[in-house]
């Protein structure tokens, strides 16, 4: 049986991953919002493309190429955000697993060895990988916006 004083130490150790969970949850909410916005933008582009398709003449071919490029960029953005979400969900699972492993390890008289630490490290690495994917997506979003703005400005000149 575990002495009463060590219960507090175990509970304290189990709370540490909760801080990582909070940060991960905030990033996950942001990533899901970004994914929804990218999907909405893709749908709008596809609807505009379908509406223009019957009226399209050969002179409009460059516009079709530009729209196809926009769709491809937004599709790439959606895949980057999806990758980030997968990493973030993996982080959540690892941080919850870390808390459970800490409690289990204490009840098993510390026989799990490095398992709780390894789960925490994998969670942090997944969080890092998600951050890199989101960084790439944000960079692509800004580049895409710049190109769309340049196209719009060129049409108005």
LINWOMO-V644436 format. One line per field, one symbol per residue. phi: phi as a letter, one per 30 degrees, with the letter a starting at -180 (. if undefined). psi: psi as a letter, one per 30 degrees, with the letter a starting at -180 (. if undefined). burial: # if it has 9 or more other C-alpha atoms within 8 Angstrom, else .. A space follows every 10 residues. Layout:
phi: ???
psi: ???
burial: ???
//
This chain:
phi: .ddeddeddd dddddedddd dddddddddd dddddddddd dddddddddd ddedcdcedc eddddddddd dddddddddd dddddddddd dedddddddd dddddddchh cdideedddd dddddddddd dddddddddd dddddedddd ddddddd
psi: kkleefeeee eeeffefeee eeeeeeeeee eeeeeeeeee eeeeeeeeee efeffklefg eeeeeeeeee eeeeeeeeee eeeeeeeeee eeeeeeeeee eeeeeefghh ffbgeeeeee eeeeeeeeee eeeeeeeeee eeeeeeeeee eeeeef.
burial: ......#..# #.###.##.# #..##.##.. ##.##..##. ##..##..#. .....#.... #..#..#..# #.###.##.# ########## ########## ###.###... .#..##..## .###.##.## #.##.##..# #..#...#.. .......
//
